[in-house]
């Protein structure tokens, strides 16, 4: 159970479209370029660095082509969040907010880019991200209800601490 909850999905292997693994160029947008530079400045806080995530989807049953479809969910997101700072990740449905947060939380492995958290860095080649969260100074609350209906808050905390390999005491 610990291994299942602490390892990331494998990278999506894309043989035909190498360009899809690279982030889009943001040099023409001053604000986005400045935020990208801030994320690269140091490893403090939470930093997303040129994160790219692609998925290969099966074609629909009635599709003419039987080749897999490439879905580019995140195209090169970079941002830096420092201590005592409130940061909002906004965008319309399907813009990649949940996939970006899933990469930060360690669920998905980015096809390109890295995540830095409080002095530690994990890139796409890292199998897990546990080393980022050893100090337990970050929490992630997903958009779906991950609670058991009859458990108390303390029981939930103990359960999730246990499956993450943390010593509750």
N, C-alpha and C positions, 0 to 999 in steps of 0.2 A: 504494500500500500504506500509506503514511504517513497519507493522508487517511482511509482506511477504518478505521485503528486508532486515530485520534485524534478522531473526530467522534462526537457522540451521536445516538442515534435521535431522530427527530422527536417532538414532543409529540403525545399522543393528543388528537384533536379530539373533544370531546363537546358536541354541540349541545343535547341534551335535558336533561342532568342537570348543571347548573352547580354544584349543591351538592356533587357528588362530587369536585370539584376543590379543595375547601376542607378543611383538616385538622379532625379531630374536636376538640371542646372537652375540655380536660384540667384545667380550673380546679378541679374537685372533688377531684382526686387531688393531694395535697400533694407527694408525692415526684416525680411526673411533671412537675408545674408547676415545681418547683424545678430539675429537670434541663433543662427547656425554657428557663428564665430563664438558666441557666448557658451554654447554647449561644448565646444572644443577647447575652451580656455583652460579648464582644469577638471579634475574628477570629483569635485565636491558637489554635494546636493544630488539631484537626479538629472541625468543628461541622456537624451536620446540623440544619437549621432547618425544622420543619414540613413535612417531605418527604411528598408525596402522589404516588402513581403508580397510574394506572388503565390497563388494557388493554381494548381492544375485541376480543372473540373472535367468530369465526363460530359461528352456532348449529350444533348437531349435525345430522347428516343426517335423523334421524328426529324432529326437533323440530317442534312445531306452528307456532311462531312462526319466521319467517325473519329477524327483527330481530337485529342484533348484540347480544351479551351484554356487559355492563359488568362487568369483574373489577377490584375495588379491591384491589390487592396491598399497598399501603402507605397508611395512613390519617392520617398526620400525625406522623411520627417526629421527635423532637428529642433531641439529646444533644451533649455537649461533652467532648472528650478533650484533656487538657493534657499537656505534656511529662513524661516519666518516669512516666506513668500507664498502668496496664493496665486495659483496658476490654473487657468481654465482652458480646456481643450474643446473647442467648439467646431461644429460643422454639421452639414445636413446628413440625413440617413445615407449610409453607404460610403461615407467619405473616409473611413478607416480609423475612426476614433477607438473603437473596441479592439481592433486588431493591434493598434499601436499600444494600447494599455496591456493587452495580452502578451506582447513582446517584452514590455517592461516588467511584467509580473513573472515572466519565464515560461508561459504556456507555449508560445510560438518562438521558433528560432528565426531571426531575420535572415533573409536571403543576402542582405548586405547591411553593413552598419554595425554599431555597437551601442551598448547601454553602460553607462557609468553611474555608480551609486556610492556616494560617501567614500571616495578614494579607491574603490574597486571597479574593475572593468570586465565586461563579458561581451565577446563578439560572437559572430555567427558560428564560429568553430567550437565554442564551448558547449558541451553536452548538457550541462545544468547551470543554474544560476544561484545555487545555494550560497556560494561564497559572497554574493552581493548582499545577502540578507542575514548574515551571521550576527550582526549587532542588533537585529530586530528593531530598527528605528524607522521602519516604513511599513505601512499597512495598505492593503488594496481591498476595496469593497466592490465586488462585481455587480453588474446590473441585474443579475437574476438572484432569486432567493436561494441562498446556499445554507439555509438553516433547517434543523430538524424540528418539527412542530411541537414536540413534547419536551425538548431539552431546555434547560435554563441557560442564561448567558454564560455562567461559569462553566457549565458542562460543554458548551460549544467551544469556549476558549481552550479548555483542557483537551478536547478532541483534536482540534486543529493544531495545537501545539505538539501533541503526541505524533500525529502523522507527518509533521514537518521535522520530527526528530529533536524537538526542543525539550529541555528539562523544565517541567512546569514549576518545580520548586525553585 
